[in-house]
Amino acid sequence: MNEIKLPAGYYARPAIETDLEAVVEFLNLTSIALLGDIEFSVQEYRREWGTPGFDLSTDSLLIISPSEEIVGYQEVWDIFVPSIRVNIWGRVHPDHEGLGIGTYLITWAEQRAREVSERAPDGARFSVHSFVSYVNEKSLLQHRAAGFVATRFSLRMVIELNGPPQRPHFPSGVTVRKMRTGEEHAVIYAVRDSFKDHFGYVDMPFEEELKLWEHFMKNDPNYDPTLWFLAEAESEIVGMSLCWPQTTEDKQMGWVDTLGVVRPWRRRGIALALLHHSFGELYQRGAKRVGLGVDGMSLTGATRLYEKAGMHSDPKHRYEMYEKELRPGVELSTTTLEK
């Protein structure tokens, strides 16, 4: 039971399907206040709520004001197999800050995370992660007060396409092509292989991860398989750049959602060539700029690669990762590069 009390007249309840449009409207109101942009669409958020493993009745919470307005929202993402962490995320209406709503939401999310931790493997470390916009100063302070510690940060990298971008140069023996129908499983295997060195990677059973991929491929309004580019060598996929034609807040920004190269083929220029190829394809489709998200402390030095490709950090889109350990033990996710 959450021991933090809400102000008189406010109450909390889980979100339900019919709240979808009102929740998106509320979230966009907070985004405009924080960033000056609309970040969410009803179609995309319907997909989010339908993600395998996410249950509105247990993993969401709304705060309702005395006038029956949504003034707070929190999510708990319990989708990892094995259960070694949860990700939490929430927002508070800017006109209702300073009333303890943010603290109430974080406390509730931690309590929900403790329930999930009971399923963690014996001896495994369990933690809560929360990504908070660095411009959201009140939320940063609330997380610190709740015992969360800032451990990492993520960035949005962007390149402006004022003309045709640089042509890609793949190393000898490596070619690039679009994904073919029916090879989605092979692409997912290649992504898993290339992301084993990504901080926080969890080695999920393939069938569990496949459910997530299939859900997003089926329900993401921006999914376009003709923008999934594969680097191939010796008849195998050695790298990939999986792109989206636009973002919700910027219809003229193409998006590189996943960029990776399998370990034996790294440091040969494949990732840079894939980036240049993606820039060119998105430019041909009318993109004025291209963006992507990156771990600002990437174990593989991804930020340096993106800077080399001509990208720069968007100062509005920096997110601090706050972590709280709920149970000590053996860390089962990737935290360092294996030799």
C-alpha positions as CSV (number, residue, x, y, z in Angstrom):
1,M,0.0,0.0,0.0
2,N,1.3,3.4,-1.0
3,E,1.9,5.3,2.3
4,I,2.3,8.7,0.5
5,K,-1.0,10.5,0.5
6,L,-2.5,12.5,-2.4
7,P,-4.0,15.9,-1.9
8,A,-7.7,16.1,-0.8
9,G,-10.0,15.3,-3.7
10,Y,-7.4,13.6,-5.8
11,Y,-7.4,9.9,-6.3
12,A,-5.5,7.1,-8.2
13,R,-6.6,4.3,-10.4
14,P,-5.2,2.1,-13.2
15,A,-5.7,3.3,-16.7
16,I,-8.3,1.5,-18.9
17,E,-8.5,1.2,-22.7
18,T,-11.1,4.0,-22.9
19,D,-8.6,6.4,-21.3
20,L,-6.3,6.2,-24.3
21,E,-7.1,9.4,-26.0
22,A,-7.2,11.4,-22.8
23,V,-3.9,9.9,-21.7
24,V,-2.2,10.8,-25.0
25,E,-3.6,14.4,-24.8
26,F,-2.3,14.7,-21.2
27,L,1.1,13.3,-22.1
28,N,1.4,15.7,-25.1
29,L,0.5,18.6,-22.8
30,T,3.4,17.7,-20.6
31,S,5.7,17.3,-23.6
32,I,4.9,20.7,-24.9
33,A,5.6,22.2,-21.5
34,L,8.9,20.4,-21.2
35,L,10.2,20.2,-24.8
36,G,7.9,22.3,-26.9
37,D,7.0,19.3,-29.0
38,I,4.2,16.7,-29.3
39,E,5.8,13.3,-28.7
40,F,2.8,10.9,-28.7
41,S,0.1,9.7,-31.0
42,V,-3.0,7.7,-30.2
43,Q,-2.0,5.0,-32.7
44,E,1.5,4.6,-31.3
45,Y,0.3,4.6,-27.7
46,R,-2.3,2.0,-28.5
47,R,0.6,-0.2,-29.7
48,E,2.5,0.6,-26.5
49,W,-0.4,-0.5,-24.3
50,G,-0.7,-3.7,-26.3
51,T,2.9,-4.7,-25.8
52,P,3.2,-8.4,-24.6
53,G,3.8,-8.4,-20.9
54,F,2.3,-5.0,-20.2
55,D,-0.9,-5.1,-18.2
56,L,-2.8,-1.8,-17.8
57,S,-4.5,-3.1,-14.6
58,T,-1.2,-3.7,-12.8
59,D,1.4,-1.7,-14.7
60,S,-0.3,1.8,-15.1
61,L,-1.6,4.4,-12.7
62,L,-3.5,7.6,-13.3
63,I,-3.9,10.5,-10.8
64,I,-7.3,12.2,-11.2
65,S,-7.9,15.7,-9.9
66,P,-11.1,16.9,-8.1
67,S,-12.3,18.2,-11.5
68,E,-11.9,14.6,-13.0
69,E,-8.9,15.6,-15.1
70,I,-5.8,13.4,-15.6
71,V,-3.0,15.1,-13.8
72,G,-0.5,12.3,-13.4
73,Y,0.4,9.1,-15.2
74,Q,2.9,6.3,-14.4
75,E,4.0,3.1,-16.2
76,V,5.9,0.1,-15.0
77,W,7.5,-2.0,-17.7
78,D,7.7,-5.6,-16.6
79,I,8.6,-7.2,-19.9
80,F,12.1,-8.7,-19.3
81,V,12.6,-12.5,-19.2
82,P,14.3,-13.3,-16.8
83,S,12.8,-10.7,-14.4
84,I,15.9,-8.8,-13.3
85,R,14.7,-5.2,-13.6
86,V,11.7,-3.0,-14.5
87,N,11.7,0.3,-16.3
88,I,9.4,3.0,-15.0
89,W,8.3,6.2,-16.6
90,G,5.8,8.9,-15.7
91,R,4.6,12.5,-16.0
92,V,2.8,15.1,-13.9
93,H,0.6,17.9,-15.1
94,P,2.7,21.2,-14.9
95,D,-0.2,23.0,-13.2
96,H,-0.4,20.3,-10.4
97,E,3.3,20.0,-9.5
98,G,4.4,20.6,-6.0
99,L,1.5,18.6,-4.5
100,G,3.3,15.3,-4.0
101,I,1.9,13.7,-7.1
102,G,5.3,12.8,-8.6
103,T,6.5,11.3,-5.3
104,Y,3.2,9.3,-5.0
105,L,3.7,7.9,-8.6
106,I,7.4,7.0,-8.0
107,T,6.5,5.3,-4.7
108,W,3.7,3.3,-6.3
109,A,6.1,2.3,-9.2
110,E,8.7,1.0,-6.7
111,Q,6.1,-1.0,-4.8
112,R,5.0,-2.6,-8.1
113,A,8.6,-3.3,-9.0
114,R,9.1,-5.1,-5.6
115,E,6.2,-7.4,-6.6
116,V,8.0,-8.2,-9.9
117,S,11.3,-8.8,-8.0
118,E,9.8,-11.9,-6.4
119,R,10.0,-13.6,-9.8
120,A,13.7,-12.8,-10.2
121,P,16.1,-15.8,-10.5
122,D,17.7,-16.9,-7.2
123,G,20.8,-14.9,-6.5
124,A,20.2,-12.4,-9.3
125,R,20.4,-8.6,-8.8
126,F,17.1,-6.7,-9.3
127,S,16.8,-3.0,-10.0
128,V,14.5,-0.3,-11.1
129,H,15.4,2.0,-14.0
130,S,13.8,5.4,-14.8
131,F,14.7,7.7,-17.7
132,V,14.0,11.3,-16.9
133,S,14.4,14.3,-19.2
134,Y,17.2,16.5,-17.9
135,V,14.9,19.5,-18.3
136,N,12.4,18.0,-15.9
137,E,14.1,19.3,-12.8
138,K,11.3,18.4,-10.4
139,S,11.2,14.8,-11.5
140,L,15.0,14.6,-11.2
141,L,14.8,15.8,-7.6
142,Q,11.9,13.4,-6.8
143,H,13.9,10.4,-8.0
144,R,16.9,11.4,-5.9
145,A,14.7,11.9,-2.9
146,A,13.3,8.4,-3.4
147,G,16.8,6.9,-3.3
148,F,17.5,6.6,-7.1
149,V,21.0,7.3,-8.3
150,A,21.9,8.8,-11.7
151,T,24.1,6.2,-13.4
152,R,24.0,6.9,-17.2
153,F,22.4,9.2,-19.7
154,S,21.1,8.9,-23.2
155,L,21.2,11.4,-26.1
156,R,19.3,12.1,-29.4
157,M,21.8,12.5,-32.2
158,V,20.6,14.4,-35.3
159,I,22.0,15.3,-38.8
160,E,20.5,18.0,-41.0
161,L,20.2,16.9,-44.6
162,N,20.7,20.1,-46.5
163,G,21.6,18.2,-49.6
164,P,22.5,14.7,-50.7
165,P,24.5,13.0,-47.9
166,Q,27.9,11.4,-48.3
167,R,27.8,8.2,-50.3
168,P,28.4,5.0,-48.3
169,H,31.7,3.1,-48.6
170,F,31.4,-0.6,-47.6
171,P,34.5,-2.7,-47.1
172,S,35.5,-5.2,-49.7
173,G,33.2,-8.3,-49.6
174,V,30.3,-6.4,-47.8
175,T,27.2,-5.4,-49.6
176,V,24.0,-3.7,-48.5
177,R,20.4,-4.6,-49.3
178,K,16.8,-4.4,-48.0
179,M,15.3,-7.1,-45.8
180,R,13.5,-9.8,-47.8
181,T,10.1,-11.1,-46.9
182,G,10.4,-14.1,-44.6
183,E,13.8,-13.3,-43.1
184,E,12.6,-11.4,-40.1
185,H,13.8,-14.1,-37.7
186,A,17.3,-14.0,-39.2
187,V,17.4,-10.2,-38.7
188,I,16.3,-10.6,-35.1
189,Y,19.0,-13.1,-34.4
190,A,21.6,-10.7,-35.9
191,V,20.3,-7.8,-33.8
192,R,20.6,-10.0,-30.7
193,D,24.1,-10.9,-31.6
194,S,25.2,-7.3,-32.3
195,F,23.6,-5.9,-29.1
196,K,25.1,-8.3,-26.6
197,D,27.7,-5.6,-25.9
198,H,25.1,-2.9,-25.3
199,F,24.8,-1.8,-21.7
200,G,21.7,-3.3,-20.0
201,Y,21.3,-6.1,-22.6
202,V,19.3,-9.0,-21.3
203,D,19.7,-12.4,-23.0
204,M,16.0,-13.2,-23.3
205,P,14.7,-16.5,-24.7
206,F,14.3,-16.1,-28.4
207,E,10.6,-16.9,-28.4
208,E,9.9,-14.2,-25.7
209,E,11.8,-11.6,-27.6
210,L,10.1,-12.6,-30.9
211,K,6.7,-11.8,-29.4
212,L,7.9,-8.2,-28.8
213,W,9.3,-7.8,-32.3
214,E,6.2,-9.3,-34.0
215,H,4.0,-7.0,-31.9
216,F,5.9,-3.9,-33.0
217,M,6.2,-5.0,-36.7
218,K,2.4,-5.6,-36.8
219,N,1.3,-2.5,-34.9
220,D,3.8,0.3,-35.4
221,P,2.3,2.8,-37.8
222,N,5.8,3.7,-39.0
223,Y,7.0,0.2,-39.7
224,D,8.3,0.0,-43.2
225,P,10.3,-3.2,-44.1
226,T,11.8,-1.4,-47.2
227,L,13.7,0.8,-44.7
228,W,15.3,-2.2,-43.0
229,F,18.8,-2.3,-44.5
230,L,21.1,-5.3,-44.0
231,A,24.9,-5.5,-44.5
232,E,25.8,-8.9,-45.8
233,A,29.1,-10.8,-46.1
234,E,29.8,-14.4,-46.8
235,S,26.0,-15.0,-47.2
236,E,25.4,-13.8,-43.6
237,I,23.9,-10.7,-42.1
238,V,26.8,-8.9,-40.4
239,G,25.1,-5.5,-39.7
240,M,21.7,-3.8,-39.8
241,S,20.2,-0.3,-39.9
242,L,16.5,-0.6,-39.2
243,C,14.8,2.8,-40.0
244,W,11.5,4.5,-39.7
245,P,10.4,7.2,-42.2
246,Q,9.4,9.8,-39.6
247,T,8.8,10.6,-35.9
248,T,5.6,11.7,-34.2
249,E,6.9,15.1,-33.4
250,D,8.7,15.7,-36.7
251,K,7.3,14.3,-39.9
252,Q,10.4,15.4,-41.8
253,M,12.8,13.5,-39.5
254,G,13.7,10.0,-40.5
255,W,14.7,7.7,-37.7
256,V,17.4,5.1,-37.3
257,D,15.8,2.8,-34.7
258,T,18.4,0.0,-34.6
259,L,22.0,0.2,-35.8
260,G,24.4,-2.7,-35.1
261,V,27.3,-4.8,-36.4
262,V,28.0,-8.3,-35.1
263,R,31.3,-8.5,-33.2
264,P,33.5,-10.3,-35.7
265,W,32.8,-7.6,-38.3
266,R,33.3,-4.5,-36.2
267,R,36.0,-1.8,-36.8
268,R,35.8,-2.2,-40.6
269,G,33.6,0.8,-41.3
270,I,30.4,-1.1,-41.7
271,A,28.4,0.9,-39.2
272,L,29.4,4.2,-40.7
273,A,28.6,2.9,-44.2
274,L,25.2,1.7,-43.0
275,L,24.5,5.2,-41.5
276,H,25.5,7.0,-44.8
277,H,23.3,4.5,-46.7
278,S,20.4,5.1,-44.4
279,F,20.8,8.9,-44.6
280,G,20.7,8.7,-48.4
281,E,17.7,6.5,-48.6
282,L,15.7,8.6,-46.1
283,Y,16.8,11.8,-48.0
284,Q,15.4,10.3,-51.2
285,R,12.1,9.8,-49.4
286,G,12.0,13.5,-48.4
287,A,13.6,13.5,-44.9
288,K,15.1,16.8,-44.0
289,R,17.0,15.4,-41.1
290,V,17.7,12.0,-39.4
291,G,17.8,11.2,-35.8
292,L,18.6,8.3,-33.5
293,G,18.9,7.6,-29.8
294,V,22.1,6.5,-28.1
295,D,23.5,5.5,-24.8
296,G,25.7,8.5,-24.0
297,M,28.2,6.2,-22.2
298,S,28.1,3.5,-24.9
299,L,30.4,0.6,-24.2
300,T,31.3,0.4,-27.9
301,G,31.8,4.2,-28.4
302,A,28.7,4.6,-30.5
303,T,28.5,8.4,-29.9
304,R,31.9,8.9,-31.5
305,L,30.7,7.0,-34.6
306,Y,27.6,9.2,-34.9
307,E,29.7,12.4,-34.6
308,K,32.0,11.1,-37.3
309,A,29.0,10.6,-39.5
310,G,28.1,14.3,-39.1
311,M,25.5,14.0,-36.3
312,H,25.2,16.2,-33.3
313,S,23.4,16.0,-29.9
314,D,20.0,17.6,-29.7
315,P,20.2,19.5,-26.3
316,K,16.5,19.2,-25.7
317,H,16.6,15.4,-25.8
318,R,19.0,14.3,-23.1
319,Y,17.7,11.8,-20.6
320,E,19.2,10.8,-17.3
321,M,19.0,7.1,-16.3
322,Y,18.2,6.8,-12.6
323,E,18.6,3.4,-10.9
324,K,17.6,1.9,-7.6
325,E,18.7,-1.5,-6.5
326,L,15.9,-3.5,-4.8
327,R,17.9,-6.7,-4.3
328,P,21.6,-7.2,-4.5
329,G,23.0,-10.2,-6.3
330,V,24.7,-11.3,-9.5
331,E,24.1,-8.8,-12.4
332,L,22.6,-10.8,-15.4
333,S,22.5,-7.9,-17.8
334,T,25.5,-6.6,-19.8
335,T,27.5,-3.9,-17.9
336,T,31.0,-4.3,-19.4
337,L,32.6,-5.4,-22.7
338,E,33.6,-9.0,-22.5
339,K,37.1,-9.7,-23.8
